[in-house]
Amino acid sequence: MKKSGKLFALISILLMSFALQAQDAIQNNDNGKKKKEKIYNEKGELIKKGWNFGPLPVVGFNSDLGFQYGACVDIFNYGDGSRYPKFDYKMNLEVSAYTKGSLNLRFYGDYYSLIPNSRLFVDAGYFTDKRFEFYGFNGYASPYYNDLYVLGQQDNGQQSLIENYNNPDFNSVFYRMDRKQFRFNSCLRTKFGFGEHLYYGVGLSYFNYNMGRINIQNEEYAYDQQITLYELYRESGLIRADEADGGNVTQLKLAFIYDSKNHDSDPTRGAYFEATLTGAPDIIDGDGYSHATFNAVWQHYIPVVAENLTFAYRVVTQNVIAGEIPYYAAFNSNMLFYKKMYTDAMGGVNSVRGINRNRVIGAGYAWLNAELRWKVVGFQFINQNWNVALNPFFDAGMVTQSYRLDEQKEAWNKIEEIYDMPSDYKNLIYSGQKEGIHTSAGCGLKLIMNRNFIISAEAAKALNARDGEGMRVYIGFNYLF
């Protein structure tokens, strides 16, 4: 899809969503003219009614992406307030960028009252990443070197070895590539005729991926002369020619859902289970990459001290159950609802915090998040309800279904033939090690407004050096789950 087509689709979705909101605003115009009377619930919280606008600058930080800057707006409608702190619907629009070369343009709408007994979620975004991380397939089967010899190109065009570049900035290019992604996701959750917390869901998603070699110009370091892991995968055949530059993925989803959470953004009790079957027929590219995946999510929120201390954990698993998935789609977690900006798994802020982003890629994977959520203090400020909370956590995950592992074991032989390399040179594609559990630990600080808008700061560290070094910091929005 051309850029103009992507932007046109995104603008169309935005216009349709704003039209829905405008129609609802007209219907409730009389109520809006009345002077609002402050009403408090039994907890002393100010009950919100009608519209709530939250325009904010986006200022954040992600160790993988750099400093974030931009703007966003949250638009809530609480109706008559009888469901507070739950809302009738919510919209969010964000335009932001990171200093390491990422751009985010995203809109989502979350509607609970548009269709009776149903939840409609619409999400669309365009994302660019000049330093998209690629560490290879199958977790620990792919070696990770923080300080390595790299391949380069001589002036005469012949491939050779560039020895002992110890500069971390130069070395990091080896594990980077360029990715541009357009995403559209829509899903509808509807109650079954039986069971208070039982739902079925249907969804339609579309992804366009544009993948390629890292393309960064730097006068100090000859990035354009350095071979990357992505190129080695292409040249060895691990990434095939018909998928190397990306492609299109269309998904049809069918889900079974159990949801007894007492709140969507800041739950303190209840559980959430989602089992999603996703079919992805290759109807656009026709390269033979039709496939099906099964994804399951279990989230549990256990109150320890009323609503002030909660133990929360989440288990996620996904496997390819039919067909062959192209490598660029293997990064994606196919949940029905996308709560976070990015949907990539596994490693980084959305899954196993503290390990290298995209460190764990396979045809199937599983991960665990466990954290203790402690609301330290609550207060009211500028007619809003606020809480400050801490959340120490532990994360773990691994590949459960390998992806082209037999080909990965033989790939380095092809690379040695191409480059006429010494036999004792480090194998940069296959480590010879079996996959294991990738673990990390850390702690977060949350500032919560009206239990719906959450500013988050988290720090985490991988517990194994093969998953990355140092402390990773993530400053953004919302709980992880």
Buried (B, 14 or more C-beta within 10 A) or exposed (E): EEEEEBEEBBEEBBEEBBEBBEEBEEEBEEEEEEEEEEEEEEEEBBBBBBBBEBEBEBBBBBBBBBEBEBEBEBBBBBBEBEEBBBBBBBBBBBBBBBEBBBBBBBBBBBBBBBEEEBBBBBBBBBBBBBBBBBBBBBBBBBBBBBEBBBBBBEEEEEEEBBEEBEEEEBBEBBBBBBBBBBBBBBBBBBBEEEEEBBBEBBBEBBBBBBBBBBEBEEEEBBBBEBBBBBBBBBBBEBBBEEBBEBBBBBBBBBBBBBBBBBBBBBBBBBBBBBBBBBBBBBEEBEBEBBBBBBBBBBBBBEBEEEBBBBEBBBBBBBBBBEBBBBBBBBBBBBBBBBBBBBBBBBBBBBBBBBBBBBBBBBBBBBBBBBBBBBBEEBEEEEEBBBBBBBBEBBBBBBBBBBBBBEBBBEBBEBBBEEBEBEEEBEBBBBBEEEBEBBBBBBBBBBEBBBBBBBBBBBBBBBBBEBBBEEEBBBBBBBBBB
